Amino acid sequence: MTPKNIIILGDGMADEPIASLGNKTPLQAANTPYMDMLARKGRNGLLNTVPDGFAPGSEIANLSVLGYDVPSVYEGRGVLEAASMGVEILPGEMAMRCNLVCIEGDRIKNHSAGHISTAEAAELIRFLQNERGNDIFGFYPGVSYRHLLKMRGGDKRIHCTPPHDIPEKPFRPHLIQPESEEGRPTAKALNELILASQELLRNHPVNKKRIAAGKDPANSIWPWSPGYRPQMKPLAELYPIHNGAVISAVDLIRGIGVYAGLEVILVEGATGLHDTNYEGKARAALEALREKDFVYLHIEASDEAGHEGDVPLKVKTIEYLDERIVKTIYEETLSWEEPVTITILPDHPTPCAIRTHTRDPIPFLIWHRGIEPDSVQRYDEVAAREGSLGTLKGDALMKTIFSV
């Protein structure tokens, strides 16, 4: 029998103690009987997912979780999302994530344009392509606020600030800066494009309608995370995986899956928010796991709650993950003849207090039938410090998953 593995990743679940929760983290405050039970029956530890010299973005952290050597493969978020979207990155082209954001006065109100719908956003991105798309720039619509910008001849030696790092802060000091003389023309062209987008989007009918409905307008683009086509080996060349699948609502994770050689499985109603189709994702993961030996199941909701600074919502998303994902997968696979290893972890913390990512180690648990448990009694950031697997980094988690 071929052992089967599923990684259940709750994006941004980890946090810091919060006064309104009695100085507990959301993981500690949430009612998570299934994750706690698996921590009790399994083995636990901490994982460093952000190598030195890198910002704690989801692209970095998820590549690390999957055991990739980030310095040798990382080429920015945009190229990964392009792979999911089926957009080819040719030699001489640079790709960037292109958020639709809400600017209020001189500050970035939020990184998501009030979580604009995919249909509304697609209309705005098509409008920008018609108005400013040319031999140099190309706009490609993605999901909700997450889109793609390609630039022919772009130089990635520029400094870009992720918009989720600067909520409520003035945007002009965070416009793109060159990191070298070679990057100066690219930074200048992109900043001109940002400012032009604000003029173009200000009075667009989509935004007029959103304002009339009391919603935040998507009145600026914000390009960031530049890079060229990456060189990544499929996971099957690195680990004992014959075939695998990735399930996620966001293009970034699906794009990582494409380069990792995983089948991308789309789930109807997967939104990347707290209203995502948890049950559909759980069913899709189980169906994939019956045919494949590796599944990477990514749930975005807790990260978005952290970016909003919404403590009650973050607790709720963690409880949804436990009740509607972990319970279903554990109870179903418990009776399977094939052994199934369940690994649960976030990719990075997204503390509600600061509404952005940090680089602190994250807690993980590994369970399968017959594993020798350690002394950890529940799943959270503090309890995991006492786990028998210690603090891992690099490809150590993936190697451990296939060896414990």
C-alpha positions, 0 to 999 in steps of 0.5 A: 500500500502506498502511504498517503499524505495531506497537508492542511494549511490554514494561511496566517492562523498563527498570531500573538496574545490578544488582550480581548481574548484574555491574552490568548492567541486566536488558536488558543481561544478557538474551540478546536477539538479535532486539531487538539486531538491530533496534536495529542495523538501525534507529534508536534514542533515549530517550523521556520518558514521565512529564510533570512533575507526574505520578507514573510510573504505567503509565496516565501512561506508556502514554498518553504513548507513544501521544502523548496530552497527559496533562495534558488527558486524564488522569482516573485509572486507574480510569476507563480500566479501567472502559472495558475492563470495560464499566462506564459512568462516569456524571456524578457518579460517580468510579472508582478502581482497587481492588487486593486486597492482602495485609496482614501485621501493620501492613504491606502485604506485597504489592500483588497478594495473592500474585498471587491468581487471577481466580476467587478474586478475583472471589468476594471482590469479589462478597462485598464488593459484597454486604456493602458495595455500596450507593447510594454504593459499587459493586465490580466484579471485574477480573483477578487483583488488579486491580478497580474501585470506583465512588463516587457523589458522590466528590471526586477531590481526595484523595491516594492512594498506589499499593500497589506503591509501598509494599511492606513498609511500614506501611499506616496512614500511607499511607491516603487523605488529602484534598487540600482540604476538599472531599475530606475526606468522600471520604477519610474514607469510603474509609478506613472502607471499607478498614478494614471490608474487612479485617474482612470478608475476614479469615476469608473461606473463600477466604483460609482456603484460601489460608493453608492452602495457604501462599499470601498472603491477599487481606485488604484492598482498596486503592483509588487513582487516582481520576477521572471520565470522560476526554475523549480523541480516538481515535488516528485523529483524531490520527495517520494511522491508519485502524484499529487494535487493542490486545492486553493482559492488563490492563484498564488498557491495554485501557481506554486502547485503548477510548478511543483507538478501538482494537479490544480483542483478547482472548487466551486464557491472557494472564495479565499474568505470566511464564506468559502466552501469548506465542505466542498474543499474537504470533499475535493481533498478526499476525492483527490487523496483516493487517487493520489498520494499527496494533497496540499489543501490551502485555506486562506480565510484566517489570513484575510481576517488577520489583515482586517484586524478582525479578532472574532472573525479570525477565531471563527475561521480557525473553528471553521477549519477544525469543524468543517475541514479537519474533522471531515478529513480525519473521520473519513480517512480513519477507516481507509485501508491505506495509511494517511498522514495528516499534517496541519500548520499555517504558513506564517503568523498574521497578527491581528494587532499589526494586520500583516505577516511576521516571520515567527516560527509557526506550530505544526502537527503530524499524525498518522495511525500508529505514530508515537505521540509526544507530550503536547496536549493541544494545538497552538503556538505555545504548546508546540514549543514542547513538541518532540520534533523541535524547531525545523527549517528548510526541507526538514518538515517535508523530510519528517512527514515522509519519515515519522 
